Amino acid sequence: MYLYRQAARRVIEAAAPDHFRFVHLDAGFELFEKTGVALPDETVRVLKEECVGGLFGAVSSPSHTVHGYSSPIVALRKMLDLYANVRPVATPVGAPGRRIDMMIVRENTECLYIKSERIETLPDGSRVAWADRKISEKASTRIGRMAFQLAVQRGEVRAQQQKLAGARNSVLPPPKVTIVHKSNVLSVTDGLFRESVRASQLTDPAFAIVHVEEQLVDSMVYRLFREPNIFDVAVAPNLYGDIISDGAAALVGSLGVVGSANVGDSFVLGEPVHGSAPDIAGKGIANPIAAIRSAALLLVHLGRAEEAARIMAAVDVVLLKDNERLTPDLGGRASTDQVTNAIIDAL
């Protein structure tokens, strides 16, 4: 966890020197094992009162039930109202083959992740487990607005890139939002989600240029692997978004190269979504790229788009041109520090 966080901090300080002050805060399962608390009140207080954004380290949670433990990142999303998980999935600029450049926008506060579960024992002694699923019009509308805003912004960036490249006469496709759901089966909950996202397009005249399509979640997975280049912005409820965003990472390398940001109206938390890699703990070879790209997303939402673009470009340079300075999971032999140094050199 420390290596990832330190690498991201070093790159931020190199790209935007003297702009930010950092403070270390504790959270996670290792802390829970030591203290019985996974997310201290003081951590939440400092984030709310003293910070403009945060970088969440790579942590692992147990797959089995541990009494008293609850995921700190899920709790932080709720406490800080970080209602959108935003994850770009893109091949490096200049890479051979079809260009993949999509954004997955995941509703972050509802669905099955409200953690309302129970077990009932039937008269015959067998057990039945139940889980409640929550989909609200409010949450679905605001995640829809976030998706449309990002689609418009991405369209503007593409137009600017085309202008700079001198290709003014070629026609760009309109921005596109794909709504992912399963309303053919879950007609009430997913039905409300798709209706609310569609209605959110009407809340801002700027959204009128965005083309809207829908995909059932199983079809979305199929098409994601068959023709990933057709997608622009995809928006989904919490569980579907979690699954398709992790799956999409395989298209561009691994979870080790994909960053994400948990975004609210007043706070942003960058988060590399891979685990803490306990199998290589202490070896100094953890891949820092997801954490560094998450840091770049944090800078975008803090109004430092230029520095963020430089970081993203530097990462692409290292991925494409410097195989010897990649970590072993990407086929290289470099350490975490050597990869970080290569990215800083490329800034």
JOWOJO-V285803 format. One record per backbone hydrogen bond with DSSP energy under -1.0 kcal/mol. CO is the residue of the C=O (numbers start at 1). NH is the residue of the N-H. If there is no record, write none. Layout:
BEGIN
CO&NH, CO&NH
END
This chain:
BEGIN
1&5, 2&6, 3&7, 4&8, 5&9, 6&10, 7&11, 8&12, 9&13, 10&14, 11&15, 12&16, 16&19, 28&32, 29&33, 30&34, 31&35, 32&36, 38&28, 40&44, 41&45, 42&46, 43&47, 44&48, 45&49, 46&50, 54&270, 66&69, 71&75, 72&76, 73&77, 74&78, 75&79, 76&80, 77&82, 81&83, 83&108, 84&263, 85&106, 86&261, 87&104, 89&102, 92&95, 100&91, 102&89, 103&234, 104&87, 105&236, 106&85, 110&113, 111&134, 112&115, 116&132, 118&130, 120&128, 122&125, 126&122, 128&120, 130&118, 134&111, 136&140, 137&141, 138&142, 139&143, 140&144, 141&145, 142&146, 143&147, 144&148, 145&149, 146&150, 147&151, 148&152, 149&153, 150&154, 151&155, 152&156, 153&157, 154&158, 155&159, 156&160, 157&161, 158&162, 159&163, 160&164, 161&165, 162&167, 163&166, 175&211, 176&233, 177&213, 178&235, 179&215, 181&217, 182&185, 182&186, 185&187, 186&190, 188&192, 189&193, 190&194, 191&195, 192&196, 193&197, 194&198, 195&199, 196&200, 198&201, 199&202, 200&203, 204&207, 205&208, 207&210, 211&177, 213&179, 215&181, 216&220, 217&221, 218&222, 219&223, 220&224, 221&225, 222&226, 223&227, 227&230, 228&231, 232&103, 233&178, 234&105, 235&180, 236&107, 237&241, 238&242, 239&243, 240&244, 241&245, 242&246, 243&247, 244&248, 245&249, 247&250, 248&251, 249&252, 254&257, 256&290, 260&271, 261&86, 262&269, 263&84, 267&264, 268&54, 269&262, 270&56, 277&280, 278&281, 280&283, 284&336, 288&292, 289&293, 290&294, 291&295, 292&296, 293&297, 294&298, 295&299, 296&300, 297&301, 299&304, 300&303, 304&308, 305&309, 306&310, 307&311, 308&312, 309&313, 310&314, 311&315, 312&316, 313&317, 314&318, 315&319, 316&320, 317&321, 318&322, 322&325, 323&326, 326&334, 327&330, 327&332, 328&331, 335&339, 336&340, 337&341, 338&342, 339&343, 340&344, 341&345, 342&346
END
